[in-house]
Amino acid sequence: MIEKIKEEIVASMMKRAVELSKKATVKTYPNPKVGAVIFDDEGSIVSEGWTQEYGSDHAEADALRKIGFKADGLNMAVTLEPCNHYGKTPPCAKAIFEAGIRAVFVAKGEENSKAGGGMDFLKQNGVKALLVKGFADEVEEINRFFFKGVRTALPWVTAKIALSSDGFITDKVGERCIITGLEAQKHTHVLRNSHTAIAVGAKTVNIDDPMLTVRLVDGFDPQPVIFSRTFSLAPDSKIMKRCPIVFTSASSIGKIYTAQAEIEIMPEDFSLKEALSILYGKYKINSILVEGGADLVKAFLKETLIDEMQLIVSPKTFGTGLPLFDEETKSIFENSFNLTHSEKLGGDLLKIYRDSRSGGCSKLFA
């Protein structure tokens, strides 16, 4: 470690930086969620920062700005390697050097080649830069949407489904059914706020007529995405007021729809993976919450595109209705997903499963 700075001080500062990174919102994307702490050798915190909305300060600049970019002889703990390129903002590595920071402690190296090289720049300019062990997994988990995109050029996919204790998502096919209570519904809105997009199928739109907004908590409305191969959408659907992105293979689209939505005309046999690639590359969407219906969830499962499934199980028993799984998708789910977390939401039970191939640190949910 750097002379005069005890390891426990560095660990404490990094733990604080990790907590600060959680203050960053979904609006930071395409930047990652990062936290930064500026401190002296004795462990007194001088300034703190976290990633602001895209186009504004990164965490390092946020912390430096609060002290007028004057940090001679001080140290910084930051959860991700400082960027070293000009984007919407100048390089953080350059700002750190010019502010006089003496030593920078980093929890995880940058994987985006465009932004990488910050630690090398700092070392070349006389600033000590060290990786700190023990925090990379948590940083990975907080930024699982970001890293999934960097590594695969696809968004992270979370599927949220409410179902009865005997596995049905509705007791009557073709009719709307409220299964869970208020706490579970609030959790759903927290999920919406944390994702950049929300996806449903045409059946869900026509049956439930949802807005898919964030209402029960403070937050940001995700971009609505609709999958409808035959474009069987009612033109007066509420969701049309929110300019959804619609994926379809229908060859003829009415003018009323093209005025209300972003229409992506796809080949007749298009895959969901193709659609996800367009959402990531063209629309800058790095996380999608799939809320239904059953056919869409099954389609995502069959293409092995779901990273996380959140099942909210009600104590209600239906006996008959529309089941979540068929034989094929039940087998996929049981063989691919691991339970990582469960908790009570009022009278309902939340069960979170992760695909064993997906990124993130499941031990955080233990």
Salt bridges, closest charged atoms under 4 A:
GLU3 OE1 - LYS128 NZ 3.17
GLU19 OE2 - LYS22 NZ 3.08
ASP41 OD1 - ARG102 NH2 2.76
GLU48 OE2 - ARG16 NE 2.78
ASP57 OD2 - ARG65 NE 2.61
ASP62 OD2 - LYS66 NZ 3.42
GLU98 OE2 - LYS94 NZ 2.64
GLU111 OE2 - LYS108 NZ 3.39
GLU111 OE2 - ARG151 NH2 2.71
ASP137 OD2 - LYS363 NZ 3.72
GLU138 OE2 - LYS22 NZ 3.64
GLU140 OE1 - LYS108 NZ 3.54
GLU140 OE2 - ARG151 NH1 2.66
GLU141 OE2 - ARG144 NH1 3.20
GLU141 OE2 - ARG354 NH2 2.75
GLU264 OE2 - LYS282 NZ 2.67
GLU291 OE2 - ARG192 NE 2.78
ASP295 OD2 - LYS203 NZ 2.95
ASP307 OD2 - LYS148 NZ 2.80
GLU308 OE1 - ARG354 NE 2.54
GLU328 OE1 - LYS302 NZ 3.70
GLU343 OE2 - HIS341 NE2 2.81
ASP355 OD2 - ARG357 NH2 2.70
